[in-house]
Amino acid sequence: MSSNTGSNSNSAAEVAVSVENVTKIYPGGVEALNNMTLDFPKGELTSLLGPSGCGKTTLLKIIAGLLPATSGAVKVNGKPVTGPGRERAFVFQDFALMPWATVIRNVAFGLELQGVAKSARMAIAEKQIADVGLKGFENRFPHELSGGMRQRVGLARALAVDAEVLLMDEPFSAVDEQTRRKFQEDLLGVVQNQQKTFLFVTHSIEEAVYVSQSIALLLPRPSRVSEIIRPDIRRDISPDAIRRDPVYLDTVERIWKGLRTYVE
């Protein structure tokens, strides 16, 4: 990674996603990213954190293959990204569910596109639905679910295709604070159990510190990496104890001091 302010170094960590000198200029000359270079360690959750409009979602979409870079390259497991691929799955902010399809059909949809047999994809979907806490809701439709439940369906769908890299664009921003905190707690369990690489975009400093092993702080547009922070928070204590832990609180305050200059 570009820099490190935590006590543990990532220098020896295996890299899952590599962003190499990526620049993105939109039509009209708006430069969203400027020569961005950043590595994402395999098997970890790394948050992208920075002021509004700093290019977090742009970077995520370039990594997903949904948006082309103007220059530079992105590699996943050493292979160049030229478009969407099975090794990456995207969890959208607005759920992006098919309203006419049941929960289990939504979760199994990616597997259906891959040509997985119906019996196999239903079994995988049922497991992921249970893992995200929605057992018993397999045959409900999105309009019958709360916002939090719909977001769980989106996460289950991404997990079902067994992608190596999960890209999450502010996945909890559309739910209430209580649900958001529960999602954050559940996400830690998913990261530990799935052993995949998570790239997580958020506007919340507290959320980034709570869920992340690494945080990439981005500067305002055109975005560059300001620094990399590894919170080094104890994970063997209760969720409430984590939020009261001095290391957690000090890390949140240090990041805020670094970002407040850029808040209008």
C-alpha atoms as one frame of an Amber mdcrd trajectory, in Angstrom:
protein
   0.000   0.000   0.000   0.978   3.555  -0.467   1.521   4.370   3.184   0.809
   2.914   6.595   0.049   4.604   9.893  -0.879   1.537  11.925   1.436  -0.720
  13.879   1.190  -3.631  11.440   2.651  -3.475   7.947   0.894  -4.839   4.869
   4.101  -5.069   2.878   4.173  -8.887   3.005   0.432  -9.397   2.506  -0.773
 -11.093  -0.685  -2.447  -8.580  -2.977  -5.923  -9.384  -4.331  -6.600  -6.146
  -6.206  -3.982  -3.763  -7.539  -4.794  -0.267  -8.792  -1.881   1.080 -10.835
  -1.634   4.762 -11.794  -5.353   5.010 -12.550  -6.712   8.338 -13.806 -10.365
   8.935 -14.643 -11.494  12.026 -16.560 -15.204  12.334 -17.289 -16.621  14.084
 -20.377 -16.340  17.812 -19.892 -12.902  17.520 -18.330 -13.871  16.615 -14.755
 -10.947  14.649 -13.303 -12.236  12.229 -10.654  -9.046  10.230 -10.050  -5.470
  11.343 -10.542  -2.748   8.724 -10.918  -4.292   6.539  -8.193  -2.112   3.678
  -6.958  -3.418   1.357  -4.253  -3.183  -2.321  -3.304  -5.926  -4.257  -1.510
  -4.696  -7.166   0.658  -6.261 -10.558   0.034  -8.753 -11.768   2.611  -9.201
  -8.364   4.264 -11.839  -5.647   4.317 -10.461  -2.328   3.125 -12.607   0.801
   3.320 -12.403   3.753   0.959 -13.072   6.865   3.019 -12.992  10.519   2.067
 -15.004  13.690   1.406 -18.124  13.590  -0.779 -17.223  13.620  -4.457 -13.676
  12.367  -3.919 -14.046   9.457  -6.340 -14.735   6.518  -4.024 -17.586   5.108
  -6.094 -15.763   5.883  -9.348 -12.798   3.816  -8.185 -15.054   0.956  -7.087
 -16.831   0.888 -10.460 -13.513   0.867 -12.320 -12.378  -2.097 -10.208 -15.710
  -3.810 -10.903 -15.216  -3.314 -14.636 -18.381  -1.211 -14.875 -16.475   1.939
 -15.826 -13.305   2.286 -17.922 -10.290   4.150 -16.606  -8.916   6.967 -18.748
  -5.417   5.647 -18.091  -3.700   3.183 -15.804  -4.623  -0.399 -14.984  -6.481
  -2.522 -12.446  -5.489  -6.123 -11.801  -7.296  -8.821  -9.834  -5.028 -11.661
  -8.789  -2.518 -10.324 -11.289  -4.898 -10.365 -14.266  -5.929  -7.076 -15.943
  -9.554  -5.987 -15.539 -11.196  -5.376 -18.921 -14.836  -5.600 -17.814 -17.053
  -7.384 -15.268 -15.891 -10.842 -14.208 -17.003 -13.785 -12.077 -14.238 -13.184
  -9.571 -15.914  -9.883  -8.560 -19.407  -9.206  -7.187 -21.026  -5.817  -6.518
 -23.341  -4.949  -3.614 -25.246  -1.826  -4.609 -26.370   1.001  -2.357 -29.954
   0.852  -3.660 -30.316  -2.960  -3.337 -30.873  -3.406  -7.147 -33.275  -6.308
  -6.663 -35.718  -7.586  -9.278 -39.114  -6.523  -7.872 -41.016  -9.296  -9.680
 -38.782 -12.068  -8.309 -38.847 -13.794  -4.943 -35.965 -13.576  -2.480 -34.571
 -16.943  -3.484 -34.837 -16.119  -7.201 -33.021 -12.827  -6.626 -30.252 -14.540
  -4.671 -29.880 -17.307  -7.255 -29.967 -14.966 -10.264 -26.204 -14.660 -10.691
 -25.855 -18.431 -10.594 -28.632 -18.732 -13.163 -26.688 -16.430 -15.494 -23.654
 -18.667 -15.013 -25.656 -21.707 -16.127 -25.676 -23.474 -12.753 -28.319 -26.213
 -12.582 -31.540 -25.207 -10.816 -31.244 -27.691  -7.946 -27.663 -26.615  -7.226
 -28.336 -22.889  -7.391 -31.420 -23.193  -5.159 -29.379 -25.076  -2.553 -26.642
 -22.415  -2.630 -29.207 -19.609  -2.448 -30.974 -21.212   0.515 -27.688 -21.447
   2.415 -26.755 -17.826   1.762 -30.245 -16.637   2.685 -29.922 -18.462   5.993
 -26.420 -17.104   6.544 -27.633 -13.493   6.267 -30.517 -14.131   8.674 -33.434
 -14.401   6.240 -34.398 -18.070   6.595 -38.147 -18.324   6.165 -38.328 -15.392
   3.729 -37.259 -17.293   0.628 -40.595 -16.864  -1.143 -41.267 -13.245  -0.203
 -41.011 -10.438  -2.739 -38.830  -7.320  -2.253 -41.825  -5.064  -1.566 -42.713
  -7.301   1.377 -39.332  -6.711   3.040 -37.884  -3.857   5.059 -34.962  -1.860
   3.689 -32.585  -3.771   5.926 -33.915  -7.115   4.743 -33.619  -6.071   1.090
 -30.002  -5.161   1.661 -29.403  -8.604   3.193 -30.832 -10.114  -0.002 -28.338
  -8.063  -2.018 -25.474  -9.309   0.128 -26.667 -12.924  -0.120 -26.829 -12.599
  -3.910 -23.219 -11.364  -4.037 -22.052 -14.155  -1.735 -23.941 -16.825  -3.687
 -21.794 -16.487  -6.816 -18.723 -17.196  -4.657 -16.753 -14.265  -6.030 -13.279
 -13.746  -4.605 -13.728  -9.967  -4.321 -16.867  -8.262  -3.012 -17.300  -4.589
  -3.837 -19.711  -2.777  -1.502 -20.829   0.766  -2.345 -22.216   2.313   0.847
 -24.376  -0.775   1.384 -25.792   0.358   4.728 -26.552   4.008   3.977 -30.234
   3.437   3.185 -31.147   1.809   6.501 -31.797   3.242   9.962 -29.006   3.614
  12.519 -30.014   0.573  14.594 -30.104  -1.681  11.530 -26.851  -0.197  10.296
 -25.065  -1.080  13.533 -26.388  -4.644  13.385 -25.215  -4.903   9.767 -21.759
  -3.724  10.777 -21.584  -6.405  13.453 -22.825  -9.078  11.037 -20.346  -7.973
   8.375 -17.418  -8.721  10.686 -18.684 -12.291  10.953 -19.113 -12.565   7.180
 -15.565 -11.303   6.575 -14.176 -13.819   9.053 -16.218 -16.770   7.791 -16.049
 -16.133   4.042 -12.325 -15.306   3.886 -12.861 -13.149   0.822 -11.548  -9.706
  -0.087 -13.965  -6.852   0.625 -13.722  -3.333  -0.824 -16.088  -1.130   1.153
 -17.095   2.461   0.332 -18.492   4.547   3.196 -18.907   8.174   4.233 -18.905
   7.218   7.917 -15.626   7.440   9.823 -17.066   5.389  12.693 -18.244   2.676
  10.309 -14.909   2.504   8.493 -12.969   2.151  11.747 -15.375  -0.459  13.110
 -15.459  -2.830  10.118 -12.053  -2.373   8.481  -8.675  -3.973   8.698  -7.365
  -1.186   6.464  -8.730   2.266   5.610  -7.599   4.156   2.509  -8.100   7.895
   3.074  -8.731   9.687  -0.205  -8.154  13.364  -0.893 -10.741  15.579  -2.631
 -11.118  15.414  -6.414  -9.011  14.698  -8.307  -8.576  11.940  -5.788  -5.300
  10.508  -4.564  -4.466   8.346  -1.565  -3.671  10.497   1.458  -2.688   7.667
   3.796  -3.452   4.094   4.830  -4.641   3.453   8.366  -4.859   0.077  10.060
  -7.122   0.534  13.099  -5.619  -2.432  15.036  -8.774  -2.708  17.153  -9.384
  -5.677  19.430 -11.989  -7.991  17.916 -12.274 -10.396  20.848 -14.591  -8.114
  22.827 -18.289  -7.277  22.474 -19.537  -4.829  19.808 -20.409  -2.270  22.480
 -16.990  -2.658  24.080 -15.323  -2.076  20.696 -17.203   1.208  20.272 -16.016
   2.323  23.744 -12.457   1.121  23.270  -9.900   3.983  23.490  -8.114   2.738
  20.364 -11.379   2.878  18.397 -12.253   6.334  19.694  -8.743   7.705  19.158
  -8.650   6.358  15.585 -12.014   7.943  14.762 -10.848  11.290  16.156  -7.506
  11.149  14.316  -9.221  10.475  10.984 -11.718  13.282  11.592  -8.903  15.726
  12.261  -7.322  14.709   8.973 -10.544  15.084   6.980 -12.189  18.125   8.583
 -10.075  20.483   6.444 -11.870  19.200   3.357 -15.419  19.406   4.730 -17.290
  22.398   3.334
